[in-house]
Amino acid sequence: MLSRTADNLYWLSRYSERADFIARILDAALRLTALPASYGGGESNEWASALASAGSAEVFKPLYDSVNEHTVRDFLAFSPHNPSSIRSCLQTARENARSVRTALTVEMWESINEAWLTLRSYEGRDLSREEFARFLDWVKGVSLAFDGSAYRTMLRNDAYWFTRLGVAIERADNTARILDVKYHVLLPETERVGGSLDYFQWTTILREVSALTAYHWVYRESIKPWLVADLLILNRQMPRSLANCYEMLVRHLDLIADAYGRRGPTQRLSSNMLARLDSASVESIFAGGLHEFIQGFIQDNNRLGAAITEQYLV
């Protein structure tokens, strides 16, 4: 496979996954906004936390005067000046898909092309909260349709493996950012850890990554922060956990190495990270600091992304 084709497939999947992630953090912010004012014990910061989760605060500052529901919704959903807005993600995904049209199945192309055409009908409209919530559900459906069509219709060859790499590395980054922002940004200083607001926010985070039902299946008890972290970091059965993402990365990087007849830094880095996750415990993670662990993971994940680019995509 040409490196340019692999690059387009990889980034097509990353941007489709990122659009889903932005929709999920906006949905979480809407849920938290709906809380009674008495929950917060002070000024709410759910929209600032949405910006932080998206990693877009620095891009936001020159474009808007204040952080509020209207500006953050516009920036994260529709702004062409934000490279990680839902609009930009779907546009870039479609451009990548068009570049490798012959490497995609009909179902994959139609899902991403129709998404871009439908998205344009939302631009310029002043959506109510209810309409915006339905828009976010539609975006999540787009990602499910694209990912499902890839899973159900692609040959299991290097084209498929590069799409899986894009999904896994983007999903790992997204899950890590959600956890980090909840721990350091979302809970006001005046609110007690373990209080009603803390409980609701952790529940919202689980809903955000479609893990609330899974949590109760695995732990069969009330929401506890260290158990949420255990599920989303270390549990390989959880599709959005860091461990599951790295299991996927190791598996598909090994398949690529076998097909191409050589191994390199990407296989070593991904295997080392999976081994570190397997040997970790949630107690040791919290003892060393969840924020520090997550920041280290994000840096290592970015390092692997750079290694994939250097080894296969240029």
Secondary structure as UniProt FT lines:
FT   HELIX           3..33
FT   HELIX           37..39
FT   HELIX           46..54
FT   HELIX           57..60
FT   TURN            61..63
FT   HELIX           69..73
FT   HELIX           74..78
FT   TURN            80..81
FT   TURN            83..84
FT   HELIX           86..99
FT   HELIX           101..103
FT   HELIX           106..119
FT   TURN            120..124
FT   HELIX           129..153
FT   HELIX           158..181
FT   HELIX           182..186
FT   TURN            189..190
FT   TURN            193..194
FT   HELIX           196..208
FT   TURN            209..210
FT   HELIX           212..219
FT   HELIX           225..233
FT   TURN            236..237
FT   TURN            239..240
FT   HELIX           242..260
FT   HELIX           265..279
FT   HELIX           282..288
FT   HELIX           290..308
FT   HELIX           309..313
//
